[in-house]
Amino acid sequence: MELYLMQHGASLSEDIDPARPLSPVGADSVAKAARTLKAFGVVLGLIACSPRLRAAQSADIAARSLDYPPSRLLRTEALAPTAKPDAALALLKECWDVERALLIGHLPHLHHFVARLACKNGEVSLAFEHAGLTRLDLSQPLPGQGRIVWHLRPSLYSLIR
């Protein structure tokens, strides 16, 4: 499985809006991330996200940009900020027949999830950023079986056509 991970786009502060929707900059960054996946020829079999508003909005933007039916978006607590990595791993096991998947979530969950997937000792240090993308290739939906193929910071999207 080709697994793509994205931290949701930048959101408004809780002081401005307690629901923390995407900011205009955050929405633009997510659209650029999705266009980058499209430029790479990625066709997704699954887009799943945390049910938090900023992640769901990020998933909606990605789906539209990638011609993925919004009605098929999966919102799941397995990708919530405080979810255990094993909950997201269980989601992968359920969807293992999908060739390519995009999961959109939050920190610290994404850090812990990547560590669980790609590292036998459970430690990894990646500089996640809002709307950043990471690709892992998984041979099996088991801990330590993933390989980090690339990690893109949003500032690089403009270099990819």
HELIX and SHEET records of a PDB file:
HELIX    1   1 PRO A   24  ALA A   39  1                                  16    
HELIX    2   2 LEU A   53  SER A   65  1                                  13    
HELIX    3   3 PRO A   70  ARG A   72  5                                   3    
HELIX    4   4 GLU A   77  LEU A   79  5                                   3    
HELIX    5   5 PRO A   85  GLU A   94  1                                  10    
HELIX    6   6 HIS A  109  ALA A  118  1                                  10    
HELIX    7   7 PRO A  154  LEU A  159  5                                   6    
SHEET    1   A 6 LEU A  74  ARG A  75  0                                        
SHEET    2   A 6 LEU A  46  CYS A  49  1                                        
SHEET    3   A 6 ARG A 100  GLY A 105  1                                        
SHEET    4   A 6 GLU A   2  GLN A   7  1                                        
SHEET    5   A 6 LEU A 133  LEU A 138 -1                                        
SHEET    6   A 6 GLY A 146  LEU A 152 -1                                        
END                                                                             
